[in-house]
Amino acid sequence: MGRKRKAAEPLIPRPNAEWEYCTEVQINGRNVTPGTELKIVGERGRYRFMRTVKKPDGKQWIDVWGGPKGAEQWRSFHLDKVKRVHYKNQTVENLAVEHKAKQAAKKAELEDAED
């Protein structure tokens, strides 16, 4: 009968244990919150901001979701790669969220009017 293997211990600590995550940042003079759409230099499509990440050594980047229509993916970019912060949402997901919020507000308004 052979010896039982021991579980391998990770040799390297998790790289993100010291990282700071923030959901608000100011880019090009505009406040950016999750869901705000951005245009990235050299990339096709619009990207929706999710969060900003800062390492202890001072490096900072943003995590976004988006890209060309039908090929959206999770990406990360340095802050200096942001070309434009859009003030109108045009991606399908953002438009759906806005529509649902408007419908809920309408429904609440009608219920208040009936009372």
C-alpha positions as protocol buffer text, in pm:
chain_id: "A"
residue {
  index: 1
  type: MET
  ca { x: 0 y: 0 z: 0 }
}
residue {
  index: 2
  type: GLY
  ca { x: 144 y: 337 z: -104 }
}
residue {
  index: 3
  type: ARG
  ca { x: 177 y: 650 z: 103 }
}
residue {
  index: 4
  type: LYS
  ca { x: -97 y: 907 z: 92 }
}
residue {
  index: 5
  type: ARG
  ca { x: -3 y: 1227 z: -92 }
}
residue {
  index: 6
  type: LYS
  ca { x: -7 y: 1551 z: 99 }
}
residue {
  index: 7
  type: ALA
  ca { x: -198 y: 1843 z: -47 }
}
residue {
  index: 8
  type: ALA
  ca { x: 43 y: 2082 z: -217 }
}
residue {
  index: 9
  type: GLU
  ca { x: 66 y: 2417 z: -43 }
}
residue {
  index: 10
  type: PRO
  ca { x: 74 y: 2722 z: -266 }
}
residue {
  index: 11
  type: LEU
  ca { x: 427 y: 2856 z: -292 }
}
residue {
  index: 12
  type: ILE
  ca { x: 326 y: 3203 z: -401 }
}
residue {
  index: 13
  type: PRO
  ca { x: 74 y: 3410 z: -205 }
}
residue {
  index: 14
  type: ARG
  ca { x: -232 y: 3530 z: -390 }
}
residue {
  index: 15
  type: PRO
  ca { x: -136 y: 3837 z: -595 }
}
residue {
  index: 16
  type: ASN
  ca { x: -455 y: 4024 z: -517 }
}
residue {
  index: 17
  type: ALA
  ca { x: -444 y: 4000 z: -137 }
}
residue {
  index: 18
  type: GLU
  ca { x: -297 y: 4352 z: -115 }
}
residue {
  index: 19
  type: TRP
  ca { x: -486 y: 4512 z: -403 }
}
residue {
  index: 20
  type: GLU
  ca { x: -740 y: 4788 z: -345 }
}
residue {
  index: 21
  type: TYR
  ca { x: -1070 y: 4772 z: -534 }
}
residue {
  index: 22
  type: CYS
  ca { x: -1284 y: 5082 z: -585 }
}
residue {
  index: 23
  type: THR
  ca { x: -1609 y: 5129 z: -779 }
}
residue {
  index: 24
  type: GLU
  ca { x: -1577 y: 5504 z: -833 }
}
residue {
  index: 25
  type: VAL
  ca { x: -1305 y: 5699 z: -1011 }
}
residue {
  index: 26
  type: GLN
  ca { x: -1263 y: 6026 z: -1196 }
}
residue {
  index: 27
  type: ILE
  ca { x: -1149 y: 5992 z: -1559 }
}
residue {
  index: 28
  type: ASN
  ca { x: -1105 y: 6288 z: -1798 }
}
residue {
  index: 29
  type: GLY
  ca { x: -1277 y: 6514 z: -1544 }
}
residue {
  index: 30
  type: ARG
  ca { x: -1590 y: 6298 z: -1520 }
}
residue {
  index: 31
  type: ASN
  ca { x: -1702 y: 6081 z: -1230 }
}
residue {
  index: 32
  type: VAL
  ca { x: -1727 y: 5719 z: -1340 }
}
residue {
  index: 33
  type: THR
  ca { x: -1942 y: 5460 z: -1160 }
}
residue {
  index: 34
  type: PRO
  ca { x: -2026 y: 5099 z: -1250 }
}
residue {
  index: 35
  type: GLY
  ca { x: -2221 y: 5086 z: -1576 }
}
residue {
  index: 36
  type: THR
  ca { x: -2075 y: 5406 z: -1722 }
}
residue {
  index: 37
  type: GLU
  ca { x: -1973 y: 5350 z: -2082 }
}
residue {
  index: 38
  type: LEU
  ca { x: -1621 y: 5426 z: -2200 }
}
residue {
  index: 39
  type: LYS
  ca { x: -1437 y: 5436 z: -2532 }
}
residue {
  index: 40
  type: ILE
  ca { x: -1086 y: 5288 z: -2524 }
}
residue {
  index: 41
  type: VAL
  ca { x: -805 y: 5403 z: -2756 }
}
residue {
  index: 42
  type: GLY
  ca { x: -735 y: 5144 z: -3026 }
}
residue {
  index: 43
  type: GLU
  ca { x: -1029 y: 4918 z: -2934 }
}
residue {
  index: 44
  type: ARG
  ca { x: -1360 y: 4866 z: -3110 }
}
residue {
  index: 45
  type: GLY
  ca { x: -1692 y: 4904 z: -2930 }
}
residue {
  index: 46
  type: ARG
  ca { x: -1797 y: 5047 z: -2598 }
}
residue {
  index: 47
  type: TYR
  ca { x: -1693 y: 4919 z: -2260 }
}
residue {
  index: 48
  type: ARG
  ca { x: -1889 y: 4940 z: -1934 }
}
residue {
  index: 49
  type: PHE
  ca { x: -1688 y: 5034 z: -1627 }
}
residue {
  index: 50
  type: MET
  ca { x: -1694 y: 4785 z: -1338 }
}
residue {
  index: 51
  type: ARG
  ca { x: -1415 y: 4882 z: -1097 }
}
residue {
  index: 52
  type: THR
  ca { x: -1067 y: 5023 z: -1059 }
}
residue {
  index: 53
  type: VAL
  ca { x: -779 y: 4823 z: -911 }
}
residue {
  index: 54
  type: LYS
  ca { x: -472 y: 4966 z: -741 }
}
residue {
  index: 55
  type: LYS
  ca { x: -162 y: 4770 z: -641 }
}
residue {
  index: 56
  type: PRO
  ca { x: 58 y: 4868 z: -344 }
}
residue {
  index: 57
  type: ASP
  ca { x: 341 y: 4968 z: -582 }
}
residue {
  index: 58
  type: GLY
  ca { x: 116 y: 5240 z: -731 }
}
residue {
  index: 59
  type: LYS
  ca { x: 7 y: 5071 z: -1055 }
}
residue {
  index: 60
  type: GLN
  ca { x: -360 y: 5126 z: -1134 }
}
residue {
  index: 61
  type: TRP
  ca { x: -601 y: 5000 z: -1400 }
}
residue {
  index: 62
  type: ILE
  ca { x: -974 y: 4962 z: -1468 }
}
residue {
  index: 63
  type: ASP
  ca { x: -1176 y: 4646 z: -1523 }
}
residue {
  index: 64
  type: VAL
  ca { x: -1445 y: 4677 z: -1789 }
}
residue {
  index: 65
  type: TRP
  ca { x: -1695 y: 4460 z: -1973 }
}
residue {
  index: 66
  type: GLY
  ca { x: -1771 y: 4509 z: -2341 }
}
residue {
  index: 67
  type: GLY
  ca { x: -1624 y: 4533 z: -2687 }
}
residue {
  index: 68
  type: PRO
  ca { x: -1768 y: 4479 z: -3033 }
}
residue {
  index: 69
  type: LYS
  ca { x: -2136 y: 4383 z: -3039 }
}
residue {
  index: 70
  type: GLY
  ca { x: -2173 y: 4007 z: -3003 }
}
residue {
  index: 71
  type: ALA
  ca { x: -1816 y: 3957 z: -2878 }
}
residue {
  index: 72
  type: GLU
  ca { x: -1823 y: 4121 z: -2535 }
}
residue {
  index: 73
  type: GLN
  ca { x: -1561 y: 4016 z: -2284 }
}
residue {
  index: 74
  type: TRP
  ca { x: -1394 y: 4117 z: -1957 }
}
residue {
  index: 75
  type: ARG
  ca { x: -1092 y: 4343 z: -2018 }
}
residue {
  index: 76
  type: SER
  ca { x: -850 y: 4554 z: -1817 }
}
residue {
  index: 77
  type: PHE
  ca { x: -691 y: 4881 z: -1929 }
}
residue {
  index: 78
  type: HIS
  ca { x: -467 y: 5150 z: -1784 }
}
residue {
  index: 79
  type: LEU
  ca { x: -644 y: 5478 z: -1711 }
}
residue {
  index: 80
  type: ASP
  ca { x: -452 y: 5662 z: -1982 }
}
residue {
  index: 81
  type: LYS
  ca { x: -608 y: 5436 z: -2250 }
}
residue {
  index: 82
  type: VAL
  ca { x: -957 y: 5583 z: -2190 }
}
residue {
  index: 83
  type: LYS
  ca { x: -1043 y: 5807 z: -2483 }
}
residue {
  index: 84
  type: ARG
  ca { x: -1393 y: 5918 z: -2388 }
}
residue {
  index: 85
  type: VAL
  ca { x: -1642 y: 5886 z: -2103 }
}
residue {
  index: 86
  type: HIS
  ca { x: -1988 y: 5866 z: -2263 }
}
residue {
  index: 87
  type: TYR
  ca { x: -2281 y: 6042 z: -2101 }
}
residue {
  index: 88
  type: LYS
  ca { x: -2548 y: 5839 z: -2286 }
}
residue {
  index: 89
  type: ASN
  ca { x: -2571 y: 5463 z: -2257 }
}
residue {
  index: 90
  type: GLN
  ca { x: -2608 y: 5269 z: -2581 }
}
residue {
  index: 91
  type: THR
  ca { x: -2516 y: 4908 z: -2504 }
}
residue {
  index: 92
  type: VAL
  ca { x: -2807 y: 4664 z: -2497 }
}
residue {
  index: 93
  type: GLU
  ca { x: -2752 y: 4564 z: -2133 }
}
residue {
  index: 94
  type: ASN
  ca { x: -2746 y: 4923 z: -2009 }
}
residue {
  index: 95
  type: LEU
  ca { x: -3053 y: 5016 z: -2213 }
}
residue {
  index: 96
  type: ALA
  ca { x: -3239 y: 4714 z: -2069 }
}
residue {
  index: 97
  type: VAL
  ca { x: -3153 y: 4819 z: -1712 }
}
residue {
  index: 98
  type: GLU
  ca { x: -3268 y: 5177 z: -1779 }
}
residue {
  index: 99
  type: HIS
  ca { x: -3595 y: 5053 z: -1936 }
}
residue {
  index: 100
  type: LYS
  ca { x: -3670 y: 4829 z: -1637 }
}
residue {
  index: 101
  type: ALA
  ca { x: -3605 y: 5116 z: -1397 }
}
residue {
  index: 102
  type: LYS
  ca { x: -3841 y: 5343 z: -1593 }
}
residue {
  index: 103
  type: GLN
  ca { x: -4112 y: 5076 z: -1600 }
}
residue {
  index: 104
  type: ALA
  ca { x: -4083 y: 5023 z: -1222 }
}
residue {
  index: 105
  type: ALA
  ca { x: -4104 y: 5398 z: -1162 }
}
residue {
  index: 106
  type: LYS
  ca { x: -4414 y: 5421 z: -1385 }
}
residue {
  index: 107
  type: LYS
  ca { x: -4578 y: 5132 z: -1205 }
}
residue {
  index: 108
  type: ALA
  ca { x: -4505 y: 5288 z: -863 }
}
residue {
  index: 109
  type: GLU
  ca { x: -4643 y: 5623 z: -984 }
}
residue {
  index: 110
  type: LEU
  ca { x: -4965 y: 5459 z: -1106 }
}
residue {
  index: 111
  type: GLU
  ca { x: -5008 y: 5274 z: -775 }
}
residue {
  index: 112
  type: ASP
  ca { x: -4961 y: 5600 z: -582 }
}
residue {
  index: 113
  type: ALA
  ca { x: -5214 y: 5777 z: -806 }
}
residue {
  index: 114
  type: GLU
  ca { x: -5476 y: 5508 z: -742 }
}
residue {
  index: 115
  type: ASP
  ca { x: -5446 y: 5542 z: -363 }
}
